[in-house]
Amino acid sequence: HVSAPVRKPHGVQDFNGRTVKVGTFNCTVFSSFDALDEYGQPSRFGGMELTLVKESFDRLNLKLNIVMPTTSDLWGQYDGENWKDGIMGLLTAGEVDVAFCGLWIVSS
């Protein structure tokens, strides 16, 4: 049973610590992080997009779960019909909820 979000003062919602899977990778000013912890999550991070997402998630009581591409093709390959590998492959396969690294994309 998943509880409904709770509305906080000023219209901000509390999402009760739900986890959002985010596809990204180290890409300088947009998303950057240091060594990963035992759960595969960065212990320290920076970059405009990642900092904005983390701050927003904290205010909404959402948990951030970073999922990085497992291949060297970080963006992925489009074969004319489908995306394979990279953050685009993760997104279109439904393995992440949102992906970014200089381009904000949401799964449908």
Biopython code that builds the backbone (N, CA, C, O; Angstrom):
import numpy as np
from Bio.PDB.StructureBuilder import StructureBuilder

atoms = [
    (1, "HIS", "N", (0.839, -1.165, 0.000)),
    (1, "HIS", "CA", (0.000, 0.000, 0.000)),
    (1, "HIS", "C", (0.890, 1.236, 0.000)),
    (1, "HIS", "O", (1.724, 1.395, 0.891)),
    (2, "VAL", "N", (0.722, 2.109, -0.985)),
    (2, "VAL", "CA", (1.492, 3.348, -1.085)),
    (2, "VAL", "C", (0.600, 4.484, -0.624)),
    (2, "VAL", "O", (-0.503, 4.667, -1.138)),
    (3, "SER", "N", (1.081, 5.244, 0.346)),
    (3, "SER", "CA", (0.276, 6.347, 0.858)),
    (3, "SER", "C", (0.319, 7.530, -0.097)),
    (3, "SER", "O", (1.284, 7.715, -0.839)),
    (4, "ALA", "N", (-0.728, 8.313, -0.065)),
    (4, "ALA", "CA", (-0.821, 9.493, -0.923)),
    (4, "ALA", "C", (0.130, 10.566, -0.421)),
    (4, "ALA", "O", (0.416, 10.632, 0.774)),
    (5, "PRO", "N", (0.623, 11.409, -1.327)),
    (5, "PRO", "CA", (1.487, 12.510, -0.900)),
    (5, "PRO", "C", (0.750, 13.425, 0.078)),
    (5, "PRO", "O", (-0.463, 13.602, -0.026)),
    (6, "VAL", "N", (1.473, 13.994, 1.010)),
    (6, "VAL", "CA", (0.919, 14.921, 1.990)),
    (6, "VAL", "C", (1.296, 16.329, 1.565)),
    (6, "VAL", "O", (2.462, 16.605, 1.285)),
    (7, "ARG", "N", (0.320, 17.217, 1.516)),
    (7, "ARG", "CA", (0.608, 18.598, 1.134)),
    (7, "ARG", "C", (1.135, 19.357, 2.347)),
    (7, "ARG", "O", (0.507, 19.375, 3.406)),
    (8, "LYS", "N", (2.292, 19.979, 2.178)),
    (8, "LYS", "CA", (2.901, 20.790, 3.220)),
    (8, "LYS", "C", (2.443, 22.241, 3.039)),
    (8, "LYS", "O", (1.782, 22.565, 2.052)),
    (9, "PRO", "N", (2.791, 23.103, 3.981)),
    (9, "PRO", "CA", (2.477, 24.523, 3.805)),
    (9, "PRO", "C", (3.068, 25.054, 2.498)),
    (9, "PRO", "O", (4.090, 24.555, 2.027)),
    (10, "HIS", "N", (2.443, 26.033, 1.936)),
    (10, "HIS", "CA", (2.884, 26.694, 0.705)),
    (10, "HIS", "C", (2.765, 25.788, -0.510)),
    (10, "HIS", "O", (3.442, 26.024, -1.511)),
    (11, "GLY", "N", (1.925, 24.759, -0.453)),
    (11, "GLY", "CA", (1.665, 23.920, -1.619)),
    (11, "GLY", "C", (2.715, 22.872, -1.927)),
    (11, "GLY", "O", (2.587, 22.166, -2.927)),
    (12, "VAL", "N", (3.759, 22.739, -1.102)),
    (12, "VAL", "CA", (4.799, 21.740, -1.336)),
    (12, "VAL", "C", (4.284, 20.384, -0.864)),
    (12, "VAL", "O", (3.697, 20.286, 0.214)),
    (13, "GLN", "N", (4.497, 19.350, -1.653)),
    (13, "GLN", "CA", (4.032, 18.021, -1.270)),
    (13, "GLN", "C", (5.144, 17.212, -0.620)),
    (13, "GLN", "O", (6.324, 17.398, -0.918)),
    (14, "ASP", "N", (4.745, 16.309, 0.274)),
    (14, "ASP", "CA", (5.657, 15.364, 0.906)),
    (14, "ASP", "C", (5.380, 13.999, 0.279)),
    (14, "ASP", "O", (4.292, 13.448, 0.443)),
    (15, "PHE", "N", (6.353, 13.459, -0.432)),
    (15, "PHE", "CA", (6.171, 12.191, -1.131)),
    (15, "PHE", "C", (6.614, 10.988, -0.302)),
    (15, "PHE", "O", (6.862, 9.910, -0.841)),
    (16, "ASN", "N", (6.710, 11.181, 1.008)),
    (16, "ASN", "CA", (6.929, 10.082, 1.955)),
    (16, "ASN", "C", (8.172, 9.246, 1.664)),
    (16, "ASN", "O", (8.161, 8.034, 1.880)),
    (17, "GLY", "N", (9.231, 9.867, 1.184)),
    (17, "GLY", "CA", (10.481, 9.152, 0.972)),
    (17, "GLY", "C", (10.499, 8.201, -0.204)),
    (17, "GLY", "O", (11.348, 7.311, -0.258)),
    (18, "ARG", "N", (9.588, 8.363, -1.146)),
    (18, "ARG", "CA", (9.595, 7.501, -2.337)),
    (18, "ARG", "C", (10.897, 7.682, -3.102)),
    (18, "ARG", "O", (11.493, 8.760, -3.091)),
    (19, "THR", "N", (11.328, 6.628, -3.761)),
    (19, "THR", "CA", (12.578, 6.647, -4.518)),
    (19, "THR", "C", (12.307, 6.936, -5.986)),
    (19, "THR", "O", (11.399, 6.365, -6.591)),
    (20, "VAL", "N", (13.114, 7.838, -6.552)),
    (20, "VAL", "CA", (13.064, 8.146, -7.979)),
    (20, "VAL", "C", (14.408, 7.734, -8.570)),
    (20, "VAL", "O", (15.458, 8.171, -8.099)),
    (21, "LYS", "N", (14.374, 6.892, -9.603)),
    (21, "LYS", "CA", (15.597, 6.431, -10.263)),
    (21, "LYS", "C", (15.977, 7.432, -11.350)),
    (21, "LYS", "O", (15.192, 7.727, -12.250)),
    (22, "VAL", "N", (17.204, 7.947, -11.242)),
    (22, "VAL", "CA", (17.697, 8.990, -12.130)),
    (22, "VAL", "C", (18.888, 8.464, -12.918)),
    (22, "VAL", "O", (19.879, 8.031, -12.330)),
    (23, "GLY", "N", (18.801, 8.497, -14.233)),
    (23, "GLY", "CA", (19.906, 8.095, -15.095)),
    (23, "GLY", "C", (20.785, 9.285, -15.414)),
    (23, "GLY", "O", (20.311, 10.278, -15.965)),
    (24, "THR", "N", (22.051, 9.196, -15.075)),
    (24, "THR", "CA", (23.000, 10.261, -15.386)),
    (24, "THR", "C", (24.411, 9.692, -15.323)),
    (24, "THR", "O", (24.601, 8.519, -14.998)),
    (25, "PHE", "N", (25.386, 10.514, -15.630)),
    (25, "PHE", "CA", (26.793, 10.127, -15.553)),
    (25, "PHE", "C", (27.617, 11.388, -15.364)),
    (25, "PHE", "O", (27.077, 12.491, -15.449)),
    (26, "ASN", "N", (28.906, 11.252, -15.111)),
    (26, "ASN", "CA", (29.784, 12.406, -14.963)),
    (26, "ASN", "C", (29.852, 13.171, -16.276)),
    (26, "ASN", "O", (30.389, 12.670, -17.264)),
    (27, "CYS", "N", (29.317, 14.367, -16.288)),
    (27, "CYS", "CA", (29.414, 15.223, -17.480)),
    (27, "CYS", "C", (29.606, 16.665, -17.031)),
    (27, "CYS", "O", (28.711, 17.503, -17.145)),
    (28, "THR", "N", (30.775, 16.916, -16.531)),
    (28, "THR", "CA", (31.287, 18.203, -16.044)),
    (28, "THR", "C", (30.262, 19.074, -15.343)),
    (28, "THR", "O", (29.828, 18.737, -14.241)),
    (29, "VAL", "N", (29.872, 20.159, -15.934)),
    (29, "VAL", "CA", (29.063, 21.165, -15.251)),
    (29, "VAL", "C", (27.630, 20.711, -14.966)),
    (29, "VAL", "O", (26.981, 21.299, -14.101)),
    (30, "PHE", "N", (27.123, 19.719, -15.638)),
    (30, "PHE", "CA", (25.733, 19.304, -15.449)),
    (30, "PHE", "C", (25.562, 18.284, -14.324)),
    (30, "PHE", "O", (24.641, 18.397, -13.515)),
    (31, "SER", "N", (26.428, 17.314, -14.274)),
    (31, "SER", "CA", (26.306, 16.229, -13.302)),
    (31, "SER", "C", (27.702, 15.680, -13.034)),
    (31, "SER", "O", (28.365, 15.185, -13.945)),
    (32, "SER", "N", (28.144, 15.766, -11.791)),
    (32, "SER", "CA", (29.475, 15.239, -11.472)),
    (32, "SER", "C", (29.452, 14.656, -10.064)),
    (32, "SER", "O", (28.751, 15.149, -9.181)),
    (33, "PHE", "N", (30.226, 13.605, -9.875)),
    (33, "PHE", "CA", (30.300, 12.989, -8.559)),
    (33, "PHE", "C", (31.619, 12.272, -8.380)),
    (33, "PHE", "O", (32.315, 11.930, -9.336)),
    (34, "ASP", "N", (31.937, 12.057, -7.093)),
    (34, "ASP", "CA", (33.171, 11.380, -6.707)),
    (34, "ASP", "C", (32.925, 9.885, -6.603)),
    (34, "ASP", "O", (32.007, 9.340, -7.216)),
    (35, "ALA", "N", (33.756, 9.247, -5.824)),
    (35, "ALA", "CA", (33.665, 7.796, -5.618)),
    (35, "ALA", "C", (32.281, 7.390, -5.120)),
    (35, "ALA", "O", (31.590, 8.156, -4.448)),
    (36, "LEU", "N", (31.902, 6.175, -5.465)),
    (36, "LEU", "CA", (30.595, 5.647, -5.071)),
    (36, "LEU", "C", (30.693, 4.903, -3.745)),
    (36, "LEU", "O", (31.736, 4.336, -3.419)),
    (37, "ASP", "N", (29.602, 4.909, -2.983)),
    (37, "ASP", "CA", (29.566, 4.179, -1.721)),
    (37, "ASP", "C", (29.233, 2.707, -1.973)),
    (37, "ASP", "O", (29.171, 2.274, -3.124)),
    (38, "GLU", "N", (29.022, 1.943, -0.908)),
    (38, "GLU", "CA", (28.765, 0.506, -1.043)),
    (38, "GLU", "C", (27.442, 0.193, -1.737)),
    (38, "GLU", "O", (27.214, -0.945, -2.147)),
    (39, "TYR", "N", (26.565, 1.194, -1.871)),
    (39, "TYR", "CA", (25.281, 1.004, -2.556)),
    (39, "TYR", "C", (25.310, 1.512, -3.996)),
    (39, "TYR", "O", (24.284, 1.528, -4.678)),
    (40, "GLY", "N", (26.498, 1.928, -4.455)),
    (40, "GLY", "CA", (26.630, 2.434, -5.815)),
    (40, "GLY", "C", (26.172, 3.868, -5.987)),
    (40, "GLY", "O", (25.944, 4.321, -7.109)),
    (41, "GLN", "N", (26.034, 4.589, -4.876)),
    (41, "GLN", "CA", (25.586, 5.976, -4.919)),
    (41, "GLN", "C", (26.757, 6.904, -4.606)),
    (41, "GLN", "O", (27.613, 6.561, -3.791)),
    (42, "PRO", "N", (26.805, 8.076, -5.243)),
    (42, "PRO", "CA", (27.907, 9.003, -4.972)),
    (42, "PRO", "C", (27.839, 9.560, -3.557)),
    (42, "PRO", "O", (26.765, 9.900, -3.061)),
    (43, "SER", "N", (28.997, 9.648, -2.916)),
    (43, "SER", "CA", (29.037, 10.212, -1.575)),
    (43, "SER", "C", (29.032, 11.740, -1.636)),
    (43, "SER", "O", (28.492, 12.398, -0.747)),
    (44, "ARG", "N", (29.629, 12.298, -2.680)),
    (44, "ARG", "CA", (29.613, 13.745, -2.916)),
    (44, "ARG", "C", (29.336, 13.972, -4.389)),
    (44, "ARG", "O", (29.794, 13.214, -5.243)),
    (45, "PHE", "N", (28.583, 15.020, -4.678)),
    (45, "PHE", "CA", (28.276, 15.303, -6.074)),
    (45, "PHE", "C", (28.118, 16.795, -6.295)),
    (45, "PHE", "O", (28.026, 17.576, -5.348)),
    (46, "GLY", "N", (28.090, 17.172, -7.558)),
    (46, "GLY", "CA", (27.914, 18.567, -7.938)),
    (46, "GLY", "C", (27.336, 18.645, -9.333)),
    (46, "GLY", "O", (26.817, 17.662, -9.862)),
    (47, "GLY", "N", (27.429, 19.794, -9.908)),
    (47, "GLY", "CA", (26.855, 20.025, -11.225)),
    (47, "GLY", "C", (25.481, 20.661, -11.102)),
    (47, "GLY", "O", (24.743, 20.394, -10.154)),
    (48, "MET", "N", (25.145, 21.504, -12.071)),
    (48, "MET", "CA", (23.887, 22.255, -12.006)),
    (48, "MET", "C", (22.666, 21.360, -11.918)),
    (48, "MET", "O", (21.842, 21.526, -11.019)),
    (49, "GLU", "N", (22.537, 20.419, -12.832)),
    (49, "GLU", "CA", (21.338, 19.581, -12.871)),
    (49, "GLU", "C", (21.229, 18.683, -11.644)),
    (49, "GLU", "O", (20.164, 18.593, -11.033)),
    (50, "LEU", "N", (22.305, 18.031, -11.287)),
    (50, "LEU", "CA", (22.269, 17.104, -10.154)),
    (50, "LEU", "C", (22.014, 17.839, -8.839)),
    (50, "LEU", "O", (21.282, 17.335, -7.987)),
    (51, "THR", "N", (22.599, 19.007, -8.663)),
    (51, "THR", "CA", (22.367, 19.795, -7.456)),
    (51, "THR", "C", (20.916, 20.262, -7.381)),
    (51, "THR", "O", (20.299, 20.210, -6.317)),
    (52, "LEU", "N", (20.371, 20.716, -8.504)),
    (52, "LEU", "CA", (18.973, 21.148, -8.549)),
    (52, "LEU", "C", (18.026, 19.989, -8.230)),
    (52, "LEU", "O", (17.075, 20.151, -7.466)),
    (53, "VAL", "N", (18.290, 18.831, -8.814)),
    (53, "VAL", "CA", (17.459, 17.652, -8.551)),
    (53, "VAL", "C", (17.547, 17.263, -7.076)),
    (53, "VAL", "O", (16.519, 17.029, -6.440)),
    (54, "LYS", "N", (18.745, 17.192, -6.532)),
    (54, "LYS", "CA", (18.924, 16.800, -5.129)),
    (54, "LYS", "C", (18.208, 17.768, -4.191)),
    (54, "LYS", "O", (17.526, 17.337, -3.262)),
    (55, "GLU", "N", (18.353, 19.051, -4.422)),
    (55, "GLU", "CA", (17.692, 20.052, -3.577)),
    (55, "GLU", "C", (16.172, 19.934, -3.672)),
    (55, "GLU", "O", (15.481, 20.003, -2.655)),
    (56, "SER", "N", (15.653, 19.758, -4.876)),
    (56, "SER", "CA", (14.203, 19.595, -5.076)),
    (56, "SER", "C", (13.704, 18.330, -4.389)),
    (56, "SER", "O", (12.675, 18.349, -3.715)),
    (57, "PHE", "N", (14.433, 17.234, -4.561)),
    (57, "PHE", "CA", (14.037, 15.967, -3.942)),
    (57, "PHE", "C", (14.031, 16.077, -2.418)),
    (57, "PHE", "O", (13.130, 15.554, -1.764)),
    (58, "ASP", "N", (15.022, 16.749, -1.853)),
    (58, "ASP", "CA", (15.069, 16.928, -0.398)),
    (58, "ASP", "C", (13.827, 17.666, 0.094)),
    (58, "ASP", "O", (13.237, 17.283, 1.105)),
    (59, "ARG", "N", (13.432, 18.711, -0.607)),
    (59, "ARG", "CA", (12.267, 19.505, -0.197)),
    (59, "ARG", "C", (10.961, 18.739, -0.356)),
    (59, "ARG", "O", (10.006, 18.976, 0.384)),
    (60, "LEU", "N", (10.914, 17.819, -1.320)),
    (60, "LEU", "CA", (9.704, 17.034, -1.568)),
    (60, "LEU", "C", (9.708, 15.693, -0.828)),
    (60, "LEU", "O", (8.762, 14.915, -0.944)),
    (61, "ASN", "N", (10.771, 15.427, -0.068)),
    (61, "ASN", "CA", (10.942, 14.158, 0.641)),
    (61, "ASN", "C", (10.936, 12.984, -0.342)),
    (61, "ASN", "O", (10.208, 12.007, -0.164)),
    (62, "LEU", "N", (11.752, 13.102, -1.369)),
    (62, "LEU", "CA", (11.976, 12.028, -2.341)),
    (62, "LEU", "C", (13.406, 11.533, -2.178)),
    (62, "LEU", "O", (14.302, 12.311, -1.850)),
    (63, "LYS", "N", (13.620, 10.257, -2.404)),
    (63, "LYS", "CA", (14.967, 9.691, -2.357)),
    (63, "LYS", "C", (15.513, 9.597, -3.773)),
    (63, "LYS", "O", (14.806, 9.208, -4.702)),
    (64, "LEU", "N", (16.761, 9.952, -3.921)),
    (64, "LEU", "CA", (17.455, 9.931, -5.205)),
    (64, "LEU", "C", (18.241, 8.636, -5.335)),
    (64, "LEU", "O", (19.067, 8.321, -4.479)),
    (65, "ASN", "N", (17.992, 7.889, -6.394)),
    (65, "ASN", "CA", (18.759, 6.677, -6.685)),
    (65, "ASN", "C", (19.387, 6.871, -8.058)),
    (65, "ASN", "O", (18.700, 6.792, -9.077)),
    (66, "ILE", "N", (20.684, 7.122, -8.084)),
    (66, "ILE", "CA", (21.382, 7.370, -9.344)),
    (66, "ILE", "C", (21.717, 6.047, -10.008)),
    (66, "ILE", "O", (22.286, 5.150, -9.387)),
    (67, "VAL", "N", (21.355, 5.940, -11.284)),
    (67, "VAL", "CA", (21.649, 4.761, -12.095)),
    (67, "VAL", "C", (22.526, 5.225, -13.251)),
    (67, "VAL", "O", (22.117, 6.061, -14.057)),
    (68, "MET", "N", (23.726, 4.679, -13.323)),
    (68, "MET", "CA", (24.653, 5.063, -14.386)),
    (68, "MET", "C", (24.686, 4.004, -15.476)),
    (68, "MET", "O", (24.469, 2.823, -15.206)),
    (69, "PRO", "N", (24.956, 4.421, -16.705)),
    (69, "PRO", "CA", (25.083, 3.441, -17.791)),
    (69, "PRO", "C", (26.178, 2.434, -17.470)),
    (69, "PRO", "O", (27.191, 2.777, -16.860)),
    (70, "THR", "N", (25.969, 1.196, -17.882)),
    (70, "THR", "CA", (26.949, 0.142, -17.606)),
    (70, "THR", "C", (27.894, -0.084, -18.778)),
    (70, "THR", "O", (28.814, -0.896, -18.684)),
    (71, "THR", "N", (27.676, 0.625, -19.877)),
    (71, "THR", "CA", (28.555, 0.500, -21.041)),
    (71, "THR", "C", (29.325, 1.798, -21.231)),
    (71, "THR", "O", (29.014, 2.806, -20.597)),
    (72, "SER", "N", (30.316, 1.778, -22.092)),
    (72, "SER", "CA", (31.092, 2.987, -22.361)),
    (72, "SER", "C", (30.315, 3.983, -23.218)),
    (72, "SER", "O", (30.710, 5.144, -23.319)),
    (73, "ASP", "N", (29.229, 3.551, -23.828)),
    (73, "ASP", "CA", (28.387, 4.434, -24.630)),
    (73, "ASP", "C", (27.384, 5.104, -23.693)),
    (73, "ASP", "O", (26.286, 4.591, -23.481)),
    (74, "LEU", "N", (27.764, 6.244, -23.138)),
    (74, "LEU", "CA", (27.007, 6.866, -22.061)),
    (74, "LEU", "C", (25.626, 7.360, -22.470)),
    (74, "LEU", "O", (24.683, 7.266, -21.684)),
    (75, "TRP", "N", (25.490, 7.884, -23.681)),
    (75, "TRP", "CA", (24.185, 8.362, -24.148)),
    (75, "TRP", "C", (23.336, 7.230, -24.694)),
    (75, "TRP", "O", (22.116, 7.234, -24.527)),
    (76, "GLY", "N", (23.963, 6.260, -25.344)),
    (76, "GLY", "CA", (23.242, 5.161, -25.973)),
    (76, "GLY", "C", (23.263, 5.294, -27.484)),
    (76, "GLY", "O", (23.746, 6.291, -28.022)),
    (77, "GLN", "N", (22.745, 4.298, -28.158)),
    (77, "GLN", "CA", (22.696, 4.276, -29.624)),
    (77, "GLN", "C", (21.249, 4.150, -30.079)),
    (77, "GLN", "O", (20.476, 3.373, -29.519)),
    (78, "TYR", "N", (20.895, 4.917, -31.094)),
    (78, "TYR", "CA", (19.562, 4.837, -31.683)),
    (78, "TYR", "C", (19.687, 4.117, -33.014)),
    (78, "TYR", "O", (20.459, 4.540, -33.874)),
    (79, "ASP", "N", (18.940, 3.039, -33.197)),
    (79, "ASP", "CA", (19.058, 2.244, -34.422)),
    (79, "ASP", "C", (17.996, 2.596, -35.465)),
    (79, "ASP", "O", (17.782, 1.847, -36.417)),
    (80, "GLY", "N", (17.340, 3.728, -35.281)),
    (80, "GLY", "CA", (16.281, 4.128, -36.195)),
    (80, "GLY", "C", (14.900, 3.807, -35.650)),
    (80, "GLY", "O", (13.902, 4.359, -36.114)),
    (81, "GLU", "N", (14.839, 2.919, -34.668)),
    (81, "GLU", "CA", (13.567, 2.553, -34.034)),
    (81, "GLU", "C", (13.644, 2.572, -32.512)),
    (81, "GLU", "O", (12.697, 2.987, -31.845)),
    (82, "ASN", "N", (14.763, 2.128, -31.968)),
    (82, "ASN", "CA", (14.892, 1.983, -30.514)),
    (82, "ASN", "C", (16.238, 2.499, -30.024)),
    (82, "ASN", "O", (17.219, 2.549, -30.766)),
    (83, "TRP", "N", (16.251, 2.884, -28.741)),
    (83, "TRP", "CA", (17.492, 3.245, -28.078)),
    (83, "TRP", "C", (18.049, 2.023, -27.371)),
    (83, "TRP", "O", (17.310, 1.232, -26.786)),
    (84, "LYS", "N", (19.373, 1.882, -27.436)),
    (84, "LYS", "CA", (20.065, 0.764, -26.802)),
    (84, "LYS", "C", (21.216, 1.323, -25.974)),
    (84, "LYS", "O", (21.947, 2.200, -26.436)),
    (85, "ASP", "N", (21.379, 0.822, -24.761)),
    (85, "ASP", "CA", (22.467, 1.206, -23.866)),
    (85, "ASP", "C", (22.368, 2.680, -23.455)),
    (85, "ASP", "O", (21.455, 3.393, -23.872)),
    (86, "GLY", "N", (23.312, 3.116, -22.640)),
    (86, "GLY", "CA", (23.375, 4.503, -22.196)),
    (86, "GLY", "C", (22.144, 4.946, -21.424)),
    (86, "GLY", "O", (21.256, 4.146, -21.127)),
    (87, "ILE", "N", (22.106, 6.252, -21.099)),
    (87, "ILE", "CA", (20.968, 6.745, -20.331)),
    (87, "ILE", "C", (19.683, 6.734, -21.150)),
    (87, "ILE", "O", (18.598, 6.604, -20.582)),
    (88, "MET", "N", (19.780, 6.866, -22.466)),
    (88, "MET", "CA", (18.574, 6.797, -23.300)),
    (88, "MET", "C", (18.007, 5.379, -23.305)),
    (88, "MET", "O", (16.789, 5.203, -23.279)),
    (89, "GLY", "N", (18.867, 4.376, -23.337)),
    (89, "GLY", "CA", (18.421, 2.989, -23.262)),
    (89, "GLY", "C", (17.778, 2.681, -21.919)),
    (89, "GLY", "O", (16.753, 2.002, -21.858)),
    (90, "LEU", "N", (18.385, 3.184, -20.830)),
    (90, "LEU", "CA", (17.810, 3.003, -19.494)),
    (90, "LEU", "C", (16.421, 3.629, -19.411)),
    (90, "LEU", "O", (15.496, 3.045, -18.846)),
    (91, "LEU", "N", (16.290, 4.816, -19.978)),
    (91, "LEU", "CA", (15.020, 5.537, -19.918)),
    (91, "LEU", "C", (13.935, 4.847, -20.734)),
    (91, "LEU", "O", (12.825, 4.642, -20.242)),
    (92, "THR", "N", (14.244, 4.493, -21.964)),
    (92, "THR", "CA", (13.219, 3.874, -22.819)),
    (92, "THR", "C", (12.861, 2.462, -22.358)),
    (92, "THR", "O", (11.766, 1.981, -22.648)),
    (93, "ALA", "N", (13.764, 1.795, -21.649)),
    (93, "ALA", "CA", (13.468, 0.464, -21.104)),
    (93, "ALA", "C", (12.709, 0.551, -19.778)),
    (93, "ALA", "O", (12.305, -0.471, -19.222)),
    (94, "GLY", "N", (12.516, 1.772, -19.272)),
    (94, "GLY", "CA", (11.805, 1.945, -18.008)),
    (94, "GLY", "C", (12.644, 1.633, -16.785)),
    (94, "GLY", "O", (12.103, 1.442, -15.696)),
    (95, "GLU", "N", (13.969, 1.578, -16.947)),
    (95, "GLU", "CA", (14.851, 1.273, -15.819)),
    (95, "GLU", "C", (15.140, 2.501, -14.962)),
    (95, "GLU", "O", (15.603, 2.369, -13.828)),
    (96, "VAL", "N", (14.871, 3.695, -15.494)),
    (96, "VAL", "CA", (14.977, 4.944, -14.738)),
    (96, "VAL", "C", (13.716, 5.765, -14.995)),
    (96, "VAL", "O", (13.021, 5.572, -15.993)),
    (97, "ASP", "N", (13.438, 6.684, -14.075)),
    (97, "ASP", "CA", (12.258, 7.540, -14.195)),
    (97, "ASP", "C", (12.550, 8.827, -14.950)),
    (97, "ASP", "O", (11.672, 9.375, -15.616)),
    (98, "VAL", "N", (13.772, 9.306, -14.847)),
    (98, "VAL", "CA", (14.194, 10.540, -15.504)),
    (98, "VAL", "C", (15.678, 10.403, -15.814)),
    (98, "VAL", "O", (16.399, 9.684, -15.123)),
    (99, "ALA", "N", (16.132, 11.097, -16.857)),
    (99, "ALA", "CA", (17.550, 11.046, -17.222)),
    (99, "ALA", "C", (18.010, 12.444, -17.608)),
    (99, "ALA", "O", (17.251, 13.223, -18.185)),
    (100, "PHE", "N", (19.253, 12.751, -17.286)),
    (100, "PHE", "CA", (19.803, 14.045, -17.687)),
    (100, "PHE", "C", (21.316, 13.994, -17.725)),
    (100, "PHE", "O", (21.943, 13.157, -17.076)),
    (101, "CYS", "N", (21.870, 14.871, -18.468)),
    (101, "CYS", "CA", (23.293, 15.185, -18.546)),
    (101, "CYS", "C", (23.416, 16.208, -19.671)),
    (101, "CYS", "O", (23.954, 15.918, -20.740)),
    (102, "GLY", "N", (22.913, 17.394, -19.410)),
    (102, "GLY", "CA", (22.866, 18.433, -20.423)),
    (102, "GLY", "C", (21.581, 18.399, -21.231)),
    (102, "GLY", "O", (21.365, 19.255, -22.089)),
    (103, "LEU", "N", (20.725, 17.419, -20.966)),
    (103, "LEU", "CA", (19.454, 17.280, -21.670)),
    (103, "LEU", "C", (18.489, 16.589, -20.718)),
    (103, "LEU", "O", (18.751, 15.466, -20.287)),
    (104, "TRP", "N", (17.383, 17.237, -20.382)),
    (104, "TRP", "CA", (16.416, 16.696, -19.423)),
    (104, "TRP", "C", (15.371, 15.889, -20.171)),
    (104, "TRP", "O", (14.715, 16.409, -21.074)),
    (105, "ILE", "N", (15.207, 14.615, -19.803)),
    (105, "ILE", "CA", (14.270, 13.724, -20.485)),
    (105, "ILE", "C", (13.503, 12.931, -19.435)),
    (105, "ILE", "O", (14.082, 12.463, -18.454)),
    (106, "VAL", "N", (12.193, 12.783, -19.645)),
    (106, "VAL", "CA", (11.340, 12.056, -18.709)),
    (106, "VAL", "C", (10.709, 10.881, -19.428)),
    (106, "VAL", "O", (10.281, 11.008, -20.575)),
    (107, "SER", "N", (10.645, 9.718, -18.752)),
    (107, "SER", "CA", (10.016, 8.554, -19.376)),
    (107, "SER", "C", (8.507, 8.742, -19.400)),
    (107, "SER", "O", (7.942, 9.405, -18.530)),
    (108, "SER", "N", (7.857, 8.155, -20.402)),
    (108, "SER", "CA", (6.397, 8.314, -20.518)),
    (108, "SER", "C", (5.672, 7.112, -19.965)),
    (108, "SER", "O", (4.442, 7.072, -19.979)),
]
sb = StructureBuilder()
sb.init_structure("model")
sb.init_model(0)
sb.init_chain("A")
sb.init_seg("    ")
for serial, (resi, resn, name, xyz) in enumerate(atoms, 1):
    if name == "N":
        sb.init_residue(resn, " ", resi, " ")
    sb.init_atom(name, np.array(xyz, "f"), 0.0, 1.0, " ", f" {name:<3s}", serial, name[0])
structure = sb.get_structure()
